[in-house]
Amino acid sequence: MIKHAYKLGLEADVQTCFITKLELQDGKLKIANEREAEFELDLGTLEIKVIKGQAVIDYTDFKPPDK
């Protein structure tokens, strides 16, 4: 499970970012948020790809759980 960690010194409500659009296409979930960033989640491998903008959460060291 991914747990969101807020940055120290900033209020939680300033860091919250809502999803505005979800679209399923060719086994991938395309996600857009209110900051106009776009991401793609491969539902088979759980790989996350930033298409446009910046990730709200740092996925640099994220490793999908073993099946």
N, C-alpha and C positions, 0 to 999 in steps of 0.2 A: 504494500500500500504506500502511495506517495503522500507524504504529509507536508502541508504548506508551512514554511517557516517565514514569519514576518521579519523584516529588517529592524534591528534595534533603533530606537530614536524616532521612528515614524509611526503614526497612528495606523491601526489596521485598516480603517475605512479608506485611507489614501492609497493603500497598496492593493486593495481588492479590484479585480478586473473581471467583468462578466463576459460570458460567451454570448455572441450575438447571432451566430449562424453555424449549423452543422449540416454536412452533406456527405452521404455515403457514395463512393465512386470506386469501382474496381478493387474492392477489398480494403480501401483506405478511407478513413474518416477525415474529412477536411473541416477544419475548425477556424472560425474567425472570432475576434473579440472586439470589445468596445474601443480598444486602442488602435484598431485597424490592422492588427497583426494577423497573419495567417499561418496555420500549421497543418501538418499532415501526419496522421497516426496510422501506421500499418497495423491492421488488426491481427495479422498473422504473426508478426515478429515483435510487435509493440514498440517498434522504432519510431521516434518522434523526429520530424524534420521541420525546421523553421523555413517557411516559404517567403514570408514578408514580415518585416518588423523585428521585434525582439521578444524572446521568451519571458514570460512573467516569472517563471520558476526556472532556476538553472538546472538543465538536464545533462550537463557535462559528464557527470559520473553515474548517471542513471543506468542501471542494468535491469532488464526485464526479469521477473521471477522465473525460476525453473518450472517447467510444466510437469 
